[in-house]
Amino acid sequence: MSALPDPLSAFHSLERHVESLPEGVNAEIASGIYMMTPRPRVRHSRVQVRLLRWLGEYPEAEVLPGERPDWLFLLEPELRFEAAFSRLIPDVAGWRRSTNGWPGPDESLIERMPEWVAEVSSPGSEAADRGVKKTAYGLMGIAWLWIVDPDERLVETFGNVRGRMLPERVAHAGETLLGPPFEAFPLDVASLFVV
């Protein structure tokens, strides 16, 4: 018998616990670390909706009748990546049909990783968003992470370099963000934080 812990067994045990929780509980696993976060504030939810509305106007999302768009954006999808011992719920995520494809329409636990995720930080989630979740997203192979901070009124972008999320850009309210993967579509950062 080995004295070494088995991280995969521990991850499966944490998953069973997450699945046993009542609907609506925000429980996540980031690189084998179990986390529970409070439900978001109204300010947080409004930023999510504004970000999704902006993404819906993204030129690649517009298509001719009968055609499917390249990007699919979802609010709070549950992502599972066993190799990184992670099961996370980003605030917004985006998949490109032309590169990695989209998740199936009936999936609730998604194992096809998005290319881009955004976390809208709040006092209760900021440490996890900037710490273990950012690390896990890198290990999961997600190409870009945006952290949107309603209190500081800014957006930070990170890019995945060999499994690590490295800082790329910071844009404050009053500035325009041309951030990957949407460089061709300017975001007026202040528009996310309108009261």
Protein Blocks (a to p, Z undefined) as FASTA:
>chain_A
ZZbdcfklmmmmmmmmmmmpcehiacddeehiacddddddfklmmmmmmmmmmmmmpmkl
pccehiacfbdcdehiacddfknopacddfbdcddfklnopadfkbfbdcbdcfbdcddd
dfklmmmmmmmmmmmmmmnopabdcdddfklopadddddeehiacdfbdcdehiacdddf
klmlccdfklmmcZZ
